[in-house]
């Protein structure tokens, strides 16, 4: 499917949950989102972190602003989780 046809399709976005376990989370996010941006599909991407884990390389403030915990997403449905 080309980009123009994908834009006019009445298809809901794919909901993707990413469990980012990499130490440099922001760098990993950029790399992943760049690859995902190359598709004509509409995507909703959310990131998950383990609330019990204390990250050494990423601030808690960053995680709280841009990531979700399991408690936040436990009742949501995703098409892809990885």
PDB file of N, CA, C and O in Angstrom, chain B, residues numbered from 101:
ATOM      1  N   UNK B 101       0.855  -1.173   0.000  1.00  0.00           N
ATOM      2  CA  UNK B 101       0.000   0.000   0.000  1.00  0.00           C
ATOM      3  C   UNK B 101       0.899   1.232   0.000  1.00  0.00           C
ATOM      4  O   UNK B 101       1.826   1.334   0.804  1.00  0.00           O
ATOM      5  N   UNK B 102       0.621   2.157  -0.899  1.00  0.00           N
ATOM      6  CA  UNK B 102       1.431   3.372  -0.937  1.00  0.00           C
ATOM      7  C   UNK B 102       0.960   4.367   0.131  1.00  0.00           C
ATOM      8  O   UNK B 102      -0.099   4.194   0.735  1.00  0.00           O
ATOM      9  N   UNK B 103       1.759   5.400   0.348  1.00  0.00           N
ATOM     10  CA  UNK B 103       1.491   6.373   1.418  1.00  0.00           C
ATOM     11  C   UNK B 103       0.174   7.106   1.231  1.00  0.00           C
ATOM     12  O   UNK B 103      -0.563   7.314   2.195  1.00  0.00           O
ATOM     13  N   UNK B 104      -0.132   7.502  -0.008  1.00  0.00           N
ATOM     14  CA  UNK B 104      -1.371   8.256  -0.254  1.00  0.00           C
ATOM     15  C   UNK B 104      -2.600   7.403   0.050  1.00  0.00           C
ATOM     16  O   UNK B 104      -3.548   7.883   0.671  1.00  0.00           O
ATOM     17  N   UNK B 105      -2.591   6.163  -0.374  1.00  0.00           N
ATOM     18  CA  UNK B 105      -3.735   5.282  -0.107  1.00  0.00           C
ATOM     19  C   UNK B 105      -3.860   5.008   1.390  1.00  0.00           C
ATOM     20  O   UNK B 105      -4.973   4.941   1.912  1.00  0.00           O
ATOM     21  N   UNK B 106      -2.758   4.851   2.073  1.00  0.00           N
ATOM     22  CA  UNK B 106      -2.791   4.594   3.516  1.00  0.00           C
ATOM     23  C   UNK B 106      -3.430   5.756   4.264  1.00  0.00           C
ATOM     24  O   UNK B 106      -4.141   5.539   5.245  1.00  0.00           O
ATOM     25  N   UNK B 107      -3.186   6.989   3.815  1.00  0.00           N
ATOM     26  CA  UNK B 107      -3.739   8.167   4.487  1.00  0.00           C
ATOM     27  C   UNK B 107      -5.256   8.239   4.392  1.00  0.00           C
ATOM     28  O   UNK B 107      -5.910   8.721   5.316  1.00  0.00           O
ATOM     29  N   UNK B 108      -5.825   7.765   3.282  1.00  0.00           N
ATOM     30  CA  UNK B 108      -7.273   7.889   3.106  1.00  0.00           C
ATOM     31  C   UNK B 108      -8.040   6.666   3.597  1.00  0.00           C
ATOM     32  O   UNK B 108      -9.271   6.680   3.618  1.00  0.00           O
ATOM     33  N   UNK B 109      -7.348   5.631   3.984  1.00  0.00           N
ATOM     34  CA  UNK B 109      -8.012   4.440   4.506  1.00  0.00           C
ATOM     35  C   UNK B 109      -8.610   4.737   5.872  1.00  0.00           C
ATOM     36  O   UNK B 109      -8.023   5.471   6.666  1.00  0.00           O
ATOM     37  N   UNK B 110      -9.753   4.180   6.139  1.00  0.00           N
ATOM     38  CA  UNK B 110     -10.396   4.352   7.438  1.00  0.00           C
ATOM     39  C   UNK B 110     -10.037   3.153   8.320  1.00  0.00           C
ATOM     40  O   UNK B 110     -10.881   2.317   8.642  1.00  0.00           O
ATOM     41  N   UNK B 111      -8.778   3.099   8.691  1.00  0.00           N
ATOM     42  CA  UNK B 111      -8.253   1.994   9.488  1.00  0.00           C
ATOM     43  C   UNK B 111      -7.713   2.582  10.784  1.00  0.00           C
ATOM     44  O   UNK B 111      -7.011   3.593  10.768  1.00  0.00           O
ATOM     45  N   UNK B 112      -8.037   1.954  11.893  1.00  0.00           N
ATOM     46  CA  UNK B 112      -7.538   2.468  13.162  1.00  0.00           C
ATOM     47  C   UNK B 112      -6.027   2.271  13.246  1.00  0.00           C
ATOM     48  O   UNK B 112      -5.460   1.411  12.571  1.00  0.00           O
ATOM     49  N   UNK B 113      -5.404   3.058  14.063  1.00  0.00           N
ATOM     50  CA  UNK B 113      -3.962   2.980  14.256  1.00  0.00           C
ATOM     51  C   UNK B 113      -3.590   1.677  14.946  1.00  0.00           C
ATOM     52  O   UNK B 113      -4.347   1.151  15.761  1.00  0.00           O
ATOM     53  N   UNK B 114      -2.416   1.166  14.608  1.00  0.00           N
ATOM     54  CA  UNK B 114      -1.868   0.029  15.341  1.00  0.00           C
ATOM     55  C   UNK B 114      -1.338   0.546  16.672  1.00  0.00           C
ATOM     56  O   UNK B 114      -0.599   1.530  16.710  1.00  0.00           O
ATOM     57  N   UNK B 115      -1.707  -0.102  17.741  1.00  0.00           N
ATOM     58  CA  UNK B 115      -1.232   0.297  19.070  1.00  0.00           C
ATOM     59  C   UNK B 115      -0.060  -0.594  19.442  1.00  0.00           C
ATOM     60  O   UNK B 115      -0.181  -1.818  19.507  1.00  0.00           O
ATOM     61  N   UNK B 116       1.081   0.051  19.685  1.00  0.00           N
ATOM     62  CA  UNK B 116       2.315  -0.675  19.968  1.00  0.00           C
ATOM     63  C   UNK B 116       2.819  -0.286  21.347  1.00  0.00           C
ATOM     64  O   UNK B 116       2.904   0.896  21.679  1.00  0.00           O
ATOM     65  N   UNK B 117       3.152  -1.290  22.146  1.00  0.00           N
ATOM     66  CA  UNK B 117       3.756  -1.068  23.456  1.00  0.00           C
ATOM     67  C   UNK B 117       5.178  -1.590  23.400  1.00  0.00           C
ATOM     68  O   UNK B 117       5.407  -2.752  23.061  1.00  0.00           O
ATOM     69  N   UNK B 118       6.135  -0.733  23.732  1.00  0.00           N
ATOM     70  CA  UNK B 118       7.546  -1.097  23.688  1.00  0.00           C
ATOM     71  C   UNK B 118       8.082  -1.157  25.109  1.00  0.00           C
ATOM     72  O   UNK B 118       7.998  -0.184  25.858  1.00  0.00           O
ATOM     73  N   UNK B 119       8.636  -2.309  25.472  1.00  0.00           N
ATOM     74  CA  UNK B 119       9.312  -2.459  26.755  1.00  0.00           C
ATOM     75  C   UNK B 119      10.783  -2.173  26.479  1.00  0.00           C
ATOM     76  O   UNK B 119      11.503  -3.024  25.956  1.00  0.00           O
ATOM     77  N   UNK B 120      11.216  -0.985  26.829  1.00  0.00           N
ATOM     78  CA  UNK B 120      12.573  -0.540  26.515  1.00  0.00           C
ATOM     79  C   UNK B 120      13.486  -0.845  27.697  1.00  0.00           C
ATOM     80  O   UNK B 120      13.449  -0.153  28.714  1.00  0.00           O
ATOM     81  N   UNK B 121      14.303  -1.884  27.558  1.00  0.00           N
ATOM     82  CA  UNK B 121      15.223  -2.289  28.617  1.00  0.00           C
ATOM     83  C   UNK B 121      16.649  -1.810  28.363  1.00  0.00           C
ATOM     84  O   UNK B 121      17.565  -2.149  29.113  1.00  0.00           O
ATOM     85  N   UNK B 122      16.834  -1.031  27.317  1.00  0.00           N
ATOM     86  CA  UNK B 122      18.173  -0.545  26.988  1.00  0.00           C
ATOM     87  C   UNK B 122      18.597   0.543  27.966  1.00  0.00           C
ATOM     88  O   UNK B 122      17.754   1.296  28.453  1.00  0.00           O
ATOM     89  N   UNK B 123      19.901   0.637  28.262  1.00  0.00           N
ATOM     90  CA  UNK B 123      20.357   1.634  29.241  1.00  0.00           C
ATOM     91  C   UNK B 123      20.165   3.076  28.770  1.00  0.00           C
ATOM     92  O   UNK B 123      19.784   3.934  29.566  1.00  0.00           O
ATOM     93  N   UNK B 124      20.421   3.352  27.504  1.00  0.00           N
ATOM     94  CA  UNK B 124      20.255   4.708  26.968  1.00  0.00           C
ATOM     95  C   UNK B 124      18.913   4.769  26.254  1.00  0.00           C
ATOM     96  O   UNK B 124      18.831   4.636  25.033  1.00  0.00           O
ATOM     97  N   UNK B 125      17.881   4.969  27.030  1.00  0.00           N
ATOM     98  CA  UNK B 125      16.513   4.857  26.527  1.00  0.00           C
ATOM     99  C   UNK B 125      16.184   5.857  25.423  1.00  0.00           C
ATOM    100  O   UNK B 125      15.575   5.485  24.420  1.00  0.00           O
ATOM    101  N   UNK B 126      16.572   7.104  25.587  1.00  0.00           N
ATOM    102  CA  UNK B 126      16.241   8.126  24.586  1.00  0.00           C
ATOM    103  C   UNK B 126      16.863   7.783  23.230  1.00  0.00           C
ATOM    104  O   UNK B 126      16.213   7.938  22.197  1.00  0.00           O
ATOM    105  N   UNK B 127      18.110   7.322  23.225  1.00  0.00           N
ATOM    106  CA  UNK B 127      18.765   6.941  21.968  1.00  0.00           C
ATOM    107  C   UNK B 127      18.031   5.779  21.306  1.00  0.00           C
ATOM    108  O   UNK B 127      17.828   5.771  20.092  1.00  0.00           O
ATOM    109  N   UNK B 128      17.641   4.810  22.106  1.00  0.00           N
ATOM    110  CA  UNK B 128      16.923   3.650  21.585  1.00  0.00           C
ATOM    111  C   UNK B 128      15.571   4.060  21.021  1.00  0.00           C
ATOM    112  O   UNK B 128      15.156   3.569  19.971  1.00  0.00           O
ATOM    113  N   UNK B 129      14.888   4.959  21.715  1.00  0.00           N
ATOM    114  CA  UNK B 129      13.588   5.449  21.232  1.00  0.00           C
ATOM    115  C   UNK B 129      13.726   6.086  19.859  1.00  0.00           C
ATOM    116  O   UNK B 129      12.940   5.801  18.955  1.00  0.00           O
ATOM    117  N   UNK B 130      14.717   6.943  19.703  1.00  0.00           N
ATOM    118  CA  UNK B 130      14.920   7.641  18.428  1.00  0.00           C
ATOM    119  C   UNK B 130      15.174   6.635  17.313  1.00  0.00           C
ATOM    120  O   UNK B 130      14.585   6.738  16.237  1.00  0.00           O
ATOM    121  N   UNK B 131      16.046   5.664  17.561  1.00  0.00           N
ATOM    122  CA  UNK B 131      16.349   4.663  16.540  1.00  0.00           C
ATOM    123  C   UNK B 131      15.099   3.879  16.153  1.00  0.00           C
ATOM    124  O   UNK B 131      14.827   3.683  14.969  1.00  0.00           O
ATOM    125  N   UNK B 132      14.350   3.439  17.138  1.00  0.00           N
ATOM    126  CA  UNK B 132      13.151   2.653  16.869  1.00  0.00           C
ATOM    127  C   UNK B 132      12.093   3.476  16.143  1.00  0.00           C
ATOM    128  O   UNK B 132      11.511   3.015  15.161  1.00  0.00           O
ATOM    129  N   UNK B 133      11.845   4.680  16.619  1.00  0.00           N
ATOM    130  CA  UNK B 133      10.805   5.513  16.013  1.00  0.00           C
ATOM    131  C   UNK B 133      11.170   5.946  14.595  1.00  0.00           C
ATOM    132  O   UNK B 133      10.281   6.140  13.766  1.00  0.00           O
ATOM    133  N   UNK B 134      12.446   6.099  14.306  1.00  0.00           N
ATOM    134  CA  UNK B 134      12.863   6.408  12.926  1.00  0.00           C
ATOM    135  C   UNK B 134      12.502   5.266  11.990  1.00  0.00           C
ATOM    136  O   UNK B 134      12.022   5.493  10.879  1.00  0.00           O
ATOM    137  N   UNK B 135      12.733   4.048  12.437  1.00  0.00           N
ATOM    138  CA  UNK B 135      12.377   2.892  11.604  1.00  0.00           C
ATOM    139  C   UNK B 135      10.865   2.793  11.430  1.00  0.00           C
ATOM    140  O   UNK B 135      10.377   2.539  10.329  1.00  0.00           O
ATOM    141  N   UNK B 136      10.136   2.990  12.504  1.00  0.00           N
ATOM    142  CA  UNK B 136       8.677   2.896  12.428  1.00  0.00           C
ATOM    143  C   UNK B 136       8.072   4.014  11.587  1.00  0.00           C
ATOM    144  O   UNK B 136       7.002   3.837  11.005  1.00  0.00           O
ATOM    145  N   UNK B 137       8.734   5.148  11.519  1.00  0.00           N
ATOM    146  CA  UNK B 137       8.222   6.284  10.744  1.00  0.00           C
ATOM    147  C   UNK B 137       8.257   6.018   9.240  1.00  0.00           C
ATOM    148  O   UNK B 137       7.611   6.730   8.472  1.00  0.00           O
ATOM    149  N   UNK B 138       8.998   5.010   8.819  1.00  0.00           N
ATOM    150  CA  UNK B 138       9.111   4.703   7.396  1.00  0.00           C
ATOM    151  C   UNK B 138       7.945   3.886   6.857  1.00  0.00           C
ATOM    152  O   UNK B 138       7.964   3.500   5.688  1.00  0.00           O
ATOM    153  N   UNK B 139       6.951   3.616   7.656  1.00  0.00           N
ATOM    154  CA  UNK B 139       5.794   2.854   7.199  1.00  0.00           C
ATOM    155  C   UNK B 139       4.617   3.794   6.943  1.00  0.00           C
ATOM    156  O   UNK B 139       4.473   4.806   7.629  1.00  0.00           O
ATOM    157  N   UNK B 140       3.782   3.470   5.967  1.00  0.00           N
ATOM    158  CA  UNK B 140       2.596   4.306   5.739  1.00  0.00           C
ATOM    159  C   UNK B 140       1.487   4.043   6.759  1.00  0.00           C
ATOM    160  O   UNK B 140       0.483   4.755   6.779  1.00  0.00           O
ATOM    161  N   UNK B 141       1.662   3.038   7.595  1.00  0.00           N
ATOM    162  CA  UNK B 141       0.645   2.713   8.596  1.00  0.00           C
ATOM    163  C   UNK B 141       0.600   3.769   9.688  1.00  0.00           C
ATOM    164  O   UNK B 141       1.608   4.406   9.996  1.00  0.00           O
ATOM    165  N   UNK B 142      -0.572   3.945  10.265  1.00  0.00           N
ATOM    166  CA  UNK B 142      -0.716   4.864  11.388  1.00  0.00           C
ATOM    167  C   UNK B 142      -0.422   4.085  12.666  1.00  0.00           C
ATOM    168  O   UNK B 142      -0.990   3.019  12.902  1.00  0.00           O
ATOM    169  N   UNK B 143       0.464   4.628  13.478  1.00  0.00           N
ATOM    170  CA  UNK B 143       0.913   3.934  14.680  1.00  0.00           C
ATOM    171  C   UNK B 143       0.728   4.796  15.915  1.00  0.00           C
ATOM    172  O   UNK B 143       0.888   6.015  15.863  1.00  0.00           O
ATOM    173  N   UNK B 144       0.392   4.161  17.013  1.00  0.00           N
ATOM    174  CA  UNK B 144       0.402   4.794  18.329  1.00  0.00           C
ATOM    175  C   UNK B 144       1.399   3.999  19.159  1.00  0.00           C
ATOM    176  O   UNK B 144       1.176   2.825  19.452  1.00  0.00           O
ATOM    177  N   UNK B 145       2.490   4.637  19.535  1.00  0.00           N
ATOM    178  CA  UNK B 145       3.560   3.947  20.254  1.00  0.00           C
ATOM    179  C   UNK B 145       3.629   4.467  21.680  1.00  0.00           C
ATOM    180  O   UNK B 145       3.653   5.675  21.916  1.00  0.00           O
ATOM    181  N   UNK B 146       3.661   3.541  22.620  1.00  0.00           N
ATOM    182  CA  UNK B 146       3.856   3.878  24.029  1.00  0.00           C
ATOM    183  C   UNK B 146       5.023   3.057  24.546  1.00  0.00           C
ATOM    184  O   UNK B 146       5.286   1.954  24.067  1.00  0.00           O
ATOM    185  N   UNK B 147       5.716   3.606  25.527  1.00  0.00           N
ATOM    186  CA  UNK B 147       6.857   2.930  26.124  1.00  0.00           C
ATOM    187  C   UNK B 147       6.539   2.542  27.558  1.00  0.00           C
ATOM    188  O   UNK B 147       5.866   3.274  28.284  1.00  0.00           O
ATOM    189  N   UNK B 148       7.038   1.372  27.951  1.00  0.00           N
ATOM    190  CA  UNK B 148       6.794   0.829  29.283  1.00  0.00           C
ATOM    191  C   UNK B 148       8.111   0.709  30.033  1.00  0.00           C
ATOM    192  O   UNK B 148       9.133   0.333  29.458  1.00  0.00           O
ATOM    193  N   UNK B 149       8.081   1.032  31.325  1.00  0.00           N
ATOM    194  CA  UNK B 149       9.238   0.778  32.177  1.00  0.00           C
ATOM    195  C   UNK B 149       8.790   0.067  33.435  1.00  0.00           C
ATOM    196  O   UNK B 149       7.625   0.137  33.824  1.00  0.00           O
ATOM    197  N   UNK B 150       9.726  -0.615  34.064  1.00  0.00           N
ATOM    198  CA  UNK B 150       9.430  -1.342  35.286  1.00  0.00           C
ATOM    199  C   UNK B 150       9.547  -0.386  36.466  1.00  0.00           C
ATOM    200  O   UNK B 150      10.635   0.115  36.746  1.00  0.00           O
ATOM    201  N   UNK B 151       8.460  -0.130  37.148  1.00  0.00           N
ATOM    202  CA  UNK B 151       8.444   0.827  38.257  1.00  0.00           C
ATOM    203  C   UNK B 151       9.374   0.395  39.388  1.00  0.00           C
ATOM    204  O   UNK B 151       9.877   1.237  40.133  1.00  0.00           O
ATOM    205  N   UNK B 152       9.603  -0.897  39.520  1.00  0.00           N
ATOM    206  CA  UNK B 152      10.459  -1.393  40.602  1.00  0.00           C
ATOM    207  C   UNK B 152      11.946  -1.269  40.282  1.00  0.00           C
ATOM    208  O   UNK B 152      12.785  -1.439  41.167  1.00  0.00           O
ATOM    209  N   UNK B 153      12.280  -0.975  39.028  1.00  0.00           N
ATOM    210  CA  UNK B 153      13.683  -0.873  38.613  1.00  0.00           C
ATOM    211  C   UNK B 153      14.153   0.576  38.683  1.00  0.00           C
ATOM    212  O   UNK B 153      13.448   1.482  38.239  1.00  0.00           O
ATOM    213  N   UNK B 154      15.324   0.793  39.231  1.00  0.00           N
ATOM    214  CA  UNK B 154      15.925   2.131  39.291  1.00  0.00           C
ATOM    215  C   UNK B 154      16.960   2.245  38.172  1.00  0.00           C
ATOM    216  O   UNK B 154      18.006   1.599  38.210  1.00  0.00           O
ATOM    217  N   UNK B 155      16.659   3.058  37.198  1.00  0.00           N
ATOM    218  CA  UNK B 155      17.546   3.234  36.052  1.00  0.00           C
ATOM    219  C   UNK B 155      18.787   4.023  36.443  1.00  0.00           C
ATOM    220  O   UNK B 155      18.704   5.009  37.176  1.00  0.00           O
ATOM    221  N   UNK B 156      19.936   3.580  35.946  1.00  0.00           N
ATOM    222  CA  UNK B 156      21.201   4.268  36.226  1.00  0.00           C
ATOM    223  C   UNK B 156      21.473   5.372  35.210  1.00  0.00           C
ATOM    224  O   UNK B 156      22.175   6.337  35.513  1.00  0.00           O
ATOM    225  N   UNK B 157      20.922   5.235  34.011  1.00  0.00           N
ATOM    226  CA  UNK B 157      21.254   6.150  32.917  1.00  0.00           C
ATOM    227  C   UNK B 157      20.125   7.088  32.507  1.00  0.00           C
ATOM    228  O   UNK B 157      20.345   8.011  31.722  1.00  0.00           O
ATOM    229  N   UNK B 158      18.932   6.868  33.022  1.00  0.00           N
ATOM    230  CA  UNK B 158      17.775   7.679  32.642  1.00  0.00           C
ATOM    231  C   UNK B 158      17.099   8.177  33.911  1.00  0.00           C
ATOM    232  O   UNK B 158      16.846   7.402  34.833  1.00  0.00           O
ATOM    233  N   UNK B 159      16.812   9.460  33.954  1.00  0.00           N
ATOM    234  CA  UNK B 159      16.228  10.041  35.169  1.00  0.00           C
ATOM    235  C   UNK B 159      14.795   9.551  35.391  1.00  0.00           C
ATOM    236  O   UNK B 159      14.073   9.242  34.443  1.00  0.00           O
ATOM    237  N   UNK B 160      14.409   9.489  36.647  1.00  0.00           N
ATOM    238  CA  UNK B 160      13.032   9.111  36.985  1.00  0.00           C
ATOM    239  C   UNK B 160      12.040  10.103  36.400  1.00  0.00           C
ATOM    240  O   UNK B 160      10.948   9.716  35.984  1.00  0.00           O
ATOM    241  N   UNK B 161      12.409  11.376  36.365  1.00  0.00           N
ATOM    242  CA  UNK B 161      11.531  12.405  35.803  1.00  0.00           C
ATOM    243  C   UNK B 161      11.236  12.110  34.326  1.00  0.00           C
ATOM    244  O   UNK B 161      10.093  12.216  33.882  1.00  0.00           O
ATOM    245  N   UNK B 162      12.267  11.742  33.580  1.00  0.00           N
ATOM    246  CA  UNK B 162      12.095  11.400  32.164  1.00  0.00           C
ATOM    247  C   UNK B 162      11.159  10.202  32.017  1.00  0.00           C
ATOM    248  O   UNK B 162      10.240  10.219  31.198  1.00  0.00           O
ATOM    249  N   UNK B 163      11.397   9.173  32.811  1.00  0.00           N
ATOM    250  CA  UNK B 163      10.563   7.973  32.741  1.00  0.00           C
ATOM    251  C   UNK B 163       9.116   8.282  33.096  1.00  0.00           C
ATOM    252  O   UNK B 163       8.200   7.794  32.434  1.00  0.00           O
ATOM    253  N   UNK B 164       8.904   9.072  34.114  1.00  0.00           N
ATOM    254  CA  UNK B 164       7.541   9.412  34.527  1.00  0.00           C
ATOM    255  C   UNK B 164       6.810  10.238  33.468  1.00  0.00           C
ATOM    256  O   UNK B 164       5.592  10.132  33.327  1.00  0.00           O
ATOM    257  N   UNK B 165       7.554  11.061  32.725  1.00  0.00           N
ATOM    258  CA  UNK B 165       6.944  11.902  31.689  1.00  0.00           C
ATOM    259  C   UNK B 165       6.645  11.154  30.393  1.00  0.00           C
ATOM    260  O   UNK B 165       5.611  11.392  29.769  1.00  0.00           O
ATOM    261  N   UNK B 166       7.534  10.256  29.982  1.00  0.00           N
ATOM    262  CA  UNK B 166       7.435   9.659  28.652  1.00  0.00           C
ATOM    263  C   UNK B 166       7.129   8.165  28.643  1.00  0.00           C
ATOM    264  O   UNK B 166       6.917   7.585  27.578  1.00  0.00           O
ATOM    265  N   UNK B 167       7.105   7.544  29.802  1.00  0.00           N
ATOM    266  CA  UNK B 167       6.881   6.106  29.894  1.00  0.00           C
ATOM    267  C   UNK B 167       5.656   5.809  30.741  1.00  0.00           C
ATOM    268  O   UNK B 167       5.190   6.655  31.504  1.00  0.00           O
ATOM    269  N   UNK B 168       5.147   4.601  30.596  1.00  0.00           N
ATOM    270  CA  UNK B 168       4.026   4.125  31.395  1.00  0.00           C
ATOM    271  C   UNK B 168       4.517   2.961  32.257  1.00  0.00           C
ATOM    272  O   UNK B 168       5.490   2.285  31.922  1.00  0.00           O
ATOM    273  N   UNK B 169       3.825   2.749  33.364  1.00  0.00           N
ATOM    274  CA  UNK B 169       4.101   1.573  34.190  1.00  0.00           C
ATOM    275  C   UNK B 169       3.043   0.517  33.877  1.00  0.00           C
ATOM    276  O   UNK B 169       2.062   0.788  33.184  1.00  0.00           O
ATOM    277  N   UNK B 170       3.257  -0.675  34.392  1.00  0.00           N
ATOM    278  CA  UNK B 170       2.274  -1.731  34.177  1.00  0.00           C
ATOM    279  C   UNK B 170       0.918  -1.334  34.752  1.00  0.00           C
ATOM    280  O   UNK B 170      -0.120  -1.623  34.156  1.00  0.00           O
ATOM    281  N   UNK B 171       0.925  -0.679  35.896  1.00  0.00           N
ATOM    282  CA  UNK B 171      -0.340  -0.235  36.505  1.00  0.00           C
ATOM    283  C   UNK B 171      -1.107   0.696  35.564  1.00  0.00           C
ATOM    284  O   UNK B 171      -2.338   0.679  35.541  1.00  0.00           O
ATOM    285  N   UNK B 172      -0.386   1.503  34.793  1.00  0.00           N
ATOM    286  CA  UNK B 172      -1.022   2.431  33.848  1.00  0.00           C
ATOM    287  C   UNK B 172      -1.689   1.709  32.674  1.00  0.00           C
ATOM    288  O   UNK B 172      -2.718   2.161  32.170  1.00  0.00           O
ATOM    289  N   UNK B 173      -1.110   0.600  32.245  1.00  0.00           N
ATOM    290  CA  UNK B 173      -1.549  -0.018  30.986  1.00  0.00           C
ATOM    291  C   UNK B 173      -2.244  -1.367  31.158  1.00  0.00           C
ATOM    292  O   UNK B 173      -2.666  -1.967  30.170  1.00  0.00           O
ATOM    293  N   UNK B 174      -2.369  -1.850  32.379  1.00  0.00           N
ATOM    294  CA  UNK B 174      -2.855  -3.223  32.583  1.00  0.00           C
ATOM    295  C   UNK B 174      -4.231  -3.490  31.985  1.00  0.00           C
ATOM    296  O   UNK B 174      -4.537  -4.634  31.647  1.00  0.00           O
ATOM    297  N   UNK B 175      -5.060  -2.474  31.846  1.00  0.00           N
ATOM    298  CA  UNK B 175      -6.396  -2.669  31.281  1.00  0.00           C
ATOM    299  C   UNK B 175      -6.502  -2.246  29.819  1.00  0.00           C
ATOM    300  O   UNK B 175      -7.597  -2.232  29.257  1.00  0.00           O
ATOM    301  N   UNK B 176      -5.384  -1.903  29.202  1.00  0.00           N
ATOM    302  CA  UNK B 176      -5.384  -1.493  27.798  1.00  0.00           C
ATOM    303  C   UNK B 176      -5.072  -2.686  26.899  1.00  0.00           C
ATOM    304  O   UNK B 176      -4.477  -3.672  27.334  1.00  0.00           O
ATOM    305  N   UNK B 177      -5.479  -2.578  25.659  1.00  0.00           N
ATOM    306  CA  UNK B 177      -5.188  -3.608  24.661  1.00  0.00           C
ATOM    307  C   UNK B 177      -4.224  -3.038  23.623  1.00  0.00           C
ATOM    308  O   UNK B 177      -4.365  -1.896  23.186  1.00  0.00           O
ATOM    309  N   UNK B 178      -3.256  -3.841  23.242  1.00  0.00           N
ATOM    310  CA  UNK B 178      -2.265  -3.451  22.240  1.00  0.00           C
ATOM    311  C   UNK B 178      -2.240  -4.495  21.135  1.00  0.00           C
ATOM    312  O   UNK B 178      -2.531  -5.669  21.361  1.00  0.00           O
ATOM    313  N   UNK B 179      -1.889  -4.049  19.944  1.00  0.00           N
ATOM    314  CA  UNK B 179      -1.747  -4.967  18.818  1.00  0.00           C
ATOM    315  C   UNK B 179      -0.391  -5.654  18.848  1.00  0.00           C
ATOM    316  O   UNK B 179      -0.253  -6.813  18.458  1.00  0.00           O
ATOM    317  N   UNK B 180       0.602  -4.916  19.318  1.00  0.00           N
ATOM    318  CA  UNK B 180       1.968  -5.432  19.355  1.00  0.00           C
ATOM    319  C   UNK B 180       2.589  -5.032  20.680  1.00  0.00           C
ATOM    320  O   UNK B 180       2.437  -3.899  21.136  1.00  0.00           O
ATOM    321  N   UNK B 181       3.292  -5.978  21.294  1.00  0.00           N
ATOM    322  CA  UNK B 181       4.014  -5.681  22.529  1.00  0.00           C
ATOM    323  C   UNK B 181       5.380  -6.325  22.412  1.00  0.00           C
ATOM    324  O   UNK B 181       5.497  -7.511  22.104  1.00  0.00           O
ATOM    325  N   UNK B 182       6.401  -5.544  22.656  1.00  0.00           N
ATOM    326  CA  UNK B 182       7.733  -6.119  22.536  1.00  0.00           C
ATOM    327  C   UNK B 182       8.773  -5.251  23.148  1.00  0.00           C
ATOM    328  O   UNK B 182       9.954  -5.597  23.129  1.00  0.00           O
TER     329      UNK B 182
END
